Amino acid sequence: MMSGKKVVGRNVAIALGIICILLAVSLVGMFANYTSIISVKDNTISSLNSQVSSKDSQIQTLTSQNNQLQTWLNGNVTSLNSQIADLQSQVASANSQIGSLNSTVTTLNSQVSVLTAIINMSKSKNLKTLVFHVCEKGEGYTASRIPDVNYTYNQILALNNTYNILLNPEYKGNENWTETLAWLTANFGGQHGIPIMLDVFGGGLGGTPTPMLSTNDILAAMAVCNVKWLRFSEVVSWHVEHNLSFPTDYVATILNFCRERNLKVFWSEWKVETFKAIQTYIVGFEGIVTVSFATNSGDLEPAEGFMLVSKMFQNWGGSVQAWYWTTRYGSDPLNMPISLLIQHALPAKNIGAEVLQFEPYWYFFDNGEAKENLKLLETMLT
């Protein structure tokens, strides 16, 4: 018989074996279960990876499509911007052309107005006085000399006795009043001699107005000459160009002097901006001042200038100059066709100018002898 201890030991061993077997079986089951779970997870992960791969492919496709669309959009936007810029340029060009056309229409309307006025006033009888510039430059200037003033004056009278004829004398640029007065004394026939328009206030080429005669200077001239008119020539223009204040007190003194002695003033300018200023300077003296547009202007054509002053002043006239040719074309005034100068004079006459003054002297005379230019002009004005 086995002892009790051995029996117990064997039973324990059997129990332990059974337990081990159960544990082993349990572990095998658990392992198999975990293996199955892992397999399922792997399959799930594989499926998810496949889905992710599919989504990546879709994303790449969409990204490619988006890039293509963005490229198309960028190209079309650039093209549209270019078309818009081109259209804006065309619009600007069209607006410029419209502006140019409007300016042309305005100019044409202005010209039509001028021509209409000339036609409507073609029978004007306002023109009463013609004034011719004469000068003595001295030795060496043959064409600009006047050896016998009386002889030259009589040639003008012989050509035209319709108007009052005055001479506008100049001696060596009127730079020396003493010399000028002596020349006037010796050549113009005294107080009852040739009627003259005396230059008293002018622009000149230097830094001060030339001439700028005092009332005493004018009285001295009146004592030896037949002074009918005084002339202011381009003095507002000269002061504008030299950026100097205009001597209004001096002008007022001269105008008062003229009113007291029954003299008239011929005030000639070429800058358009000067005429409004003249309106203020002659307030109260409108009856004795004739304001003239000078055709040497580069601002307006002669007929337009005459229309301007005719609307602004009670008494107006024109300074018809061959210097127009120099202003417009930079050429010798002698090259200006007489037909063109006559075309400038006739509108002034027809619109209603009261006085016409002509220069330069050597355009109409050669060493005191009347040229064909003078003869044609006088014929057309008759």
ABEGO torsion letter per residue (X at the ends): XBBAAAAAAAAAAAAAAAAAAAAAAAAAAAAAAAAAAAAAAAAAAAAAAAAAAAAAAAAAAAAAAAAAAAAAAAAAAAAAAAAAAAAAAAAAAAAAAAAAAAAAAAAAAAAAAAAAAAAAAAABAABABBBBBBBBAEBGBAAABBABAAAAAAAAAAABAABBBBBBBBBGGGABAAAAAAAAAAAAGEAABBBBBBBABBAEABABBOBBBBAAAAAAAAAABBBABBBBBGAAAAAAAAGBBBBAAAAAAAAAAAAAAGBBBBBBBABAAAAAAAAAAABGAAAABBBBBBAABAABBAAAAAAAAAAABABBBBBBBAAAAAAAAGBBAAABBAAAAAAAAAAAAAAGBABBBBOBAAAABBGGBBBAAAAAAAAAAX
